[in-house]
Amino acid sequence: MARVFLDTNWYFDIAKRDKEKVGLLKGHLVFISTLSTYILFYAFKLKVPNVEANQTQELLFPVALSKEILDRALDGPTTDLEDNIQLQSTTESSCDYFLTNDKNLLKMKFFGKAQILPALPAAGN
């Protein structure tokens, strides 16, 4: 069982765009930044309460945006604050993997101990 952090684009997939991806996460502890939920509601113009979004939340462990995460995010490692918040939240939650579709983040390959990938590796890899 791996600790997996979802970048906002992966979170959008499991919540709205490609719900079949949820099955790829079974058996793992899955984390998101609380910031991602705000972005989901804003981007998709969702209203509260939203049963579908609430059900998705039940599968996840949210990482609160703290002063410490924000302070580290303001220092990098990228020039994009939102990406930095996601990466720093990954470290905060001691995740093994950071799943993203962001080409610039994928070029990093690792942040801390977390491997940055577009999808989880096959079992045994």
C-alpha positions as CSV (number, residue, x, y, z in Angstrom):
1,M,0.0,0.0,0.0
2,A,1.5,3.3,-1.2
3,R,0.9,6.8,0.0
4,V,-0.2,8.7,-3.1
5,F,-0.7,12.4,-3.6
6,L,-3.0,13.7,-6.4
7,D,-2.1,16.9,-8.2
8,T,-5.2,19.0,-8.9
9,N,-5.5,17.7,-12.5
10,W,-5.6,14.1,-11.3
11,Y,-8.1,15.1,-8.6
12,F,-10.3,16.7,-11.4
13,D,-10.1,13.4,-13.2
14,I,-11.4,11.2,-10.4
15,A,-14.0,13.8,-9.3
16,K,-15.4,14.9,-12.7
17,R,-13.6,14.0,-15.9
18,D,-12.5,10.3,-15.8
19,K,-14.0,8.6,-12.8
20,E,-12.7,5.2,-13.8
21,K,-9.3,6.4,-12.6
22,V,-10.5,5.9,-9.0
23,G,-10.1,2.2,-9.5
24,L,-6.4,2.7,-10.2
25,L,-6.0,4.1,-6.7
26,K,-7.7,1.2,-4.8
27,G,-5.6,-0.3,-2.0
28,H,-3.6,3.0,-1.5
29,L,-3.8,5.9,0.8
30,V,-4.7,8.9,-1.4
31,F,-4.0,12.5,-0.4
32,I,-4.9,15.8,-1.8
33,S,-4.4,19.4,-0.8
34,T,-7.5,21.2,0.6
35,L,-6.6,23.8,-2.0
36,S,-7.6,21.3,-4.7
37,T,-11.1,21.1,-3.5
38,Y,-11.5,24.9,-3.6
39,I,-10.1,24.8,-7.2
40,L,-12.5,22.0,-8.1
41,F,-15.5,23.9,-7.0
42,Y,-14.3,27.1,-8.6
43,A,-13.3,25.5,-11.9
44,F,-16.5,23.5,-12.3
45,K,-18.8,26.1,-10.8
46,L,-20.1,23.6,-8.2
47,K,-22.5,24.6,-5.5
48,V,-22.4,23.4,-1.9
49,P,-23.6,20.9,-1.0
50,N,-22.5,18.7,-3.8
51,V,-23.2,15.0,-3.2
52,E,-20.8,13.8,-5.9
53,A,-17.9,15.9,-4.6
54,N,-18.6,14.9,-1.0
55,Q,-18.5,11.2,-2.1
56,T,-15.1,11.7,-3.7
57,Q,-13.9,13.4,-0.6
58,E,-14.7,10.3,1.4
59,L,-12.0,8.4,-0.5
60,L,-9.2,10.9,0.2
61,F,-7.1,12.3,3.0
62,P,-7.0,16.1,2.8
63,V,-3.8,17.9,3.7
64,A,-4.6,21.3,5.2
65,L,-2.9,24.3,3.8
66,S,-0.8,25.5,6.8
67,K,1.5,28.4,7.3
68,E,4.5,26.1,7.1
69,I,3.4,24.6,3.8
70,L,2.7,28.1,2.4
71,D,6.1,29.4,3.7
72,R,7.9,26.6,2.0
73,A,5.8,27.0,-1.2
74,L,6.7,30.6,-1.4
75,D,10.4,29.5,-1.7
76,G,9.9,27.1,-4.6
77,P,10.8,24.7,-6.1
78,T,8.9,26.1,-9.1
79,T,7.7,29.6,-10.1
80,D,4.1,28.5,-9.8
81,L,2.7,28.9,-6.3
82,E,-0.1,26.4,-6.7
83,D,2.3,23.7,-7.9
84,N,4.6,24.4,-5.0
85,I,1.7,24.1,-2.5
86,Q,0.9,20.7,-4.1
87,L,4.5,19.5,-3.9
88,Q,5.0,20.8,-0.3
89,S,1.8,19.1,0.7
90,T,3.1,15.9,-0.8
91,T,6.2,16.1,1.5
92,E,4.0,17.0,4.5
93,S,2.0,13.9,4.0
94,S,5.1,11.6,3.5
95,C,3.8,10.4,0.1
96,D,5.6,7.9,-2.0
97,Y,4.1,9.1,-5.3
98,F,2.9,12.4,-6.7
99,L,0.5,11.9,-9.6
100,T,0.2,14.7,-12.2
101,N,-0.3,15.4,-15.9
102,D,1.8,18.6,-15.7
103,K,4.7,18.2,-18.1
104,N,6.9,20.6,-16.2
105,L,6.4,18.8,-12.9
106,L,6.9,15.4,-14.6
107,K,10.4,16.6,-15.7
108,M,11.4,16.9,-12.0
109,K,11.0,13.1,-11.5
110,F,11.2,13.4,-7.7
111,F,10.3,15.9,-5.0
112,G,11.7,14.8,-1.7
113,K,11.1,11.1,-1.5
114,A,8.0,11.2,-3.8
115,Q,8.4,10.0,-7.3
116,I,6.5,12.3,-9.8
117,L,4.6,10.2,-12.3
118,P,1.6,10.4,-14.6
119,A,0.1,7.2,-13.2
120,L,1.0,4.6,-10.5
121,P,3.6,2.0,-11.5
122,A,2.3,-1.5,-12.1
123,A,2.4,-3.7,-9.0
124,G,5.9,-5.1,-8.4
125,N,7.7,-2.2,-10.1
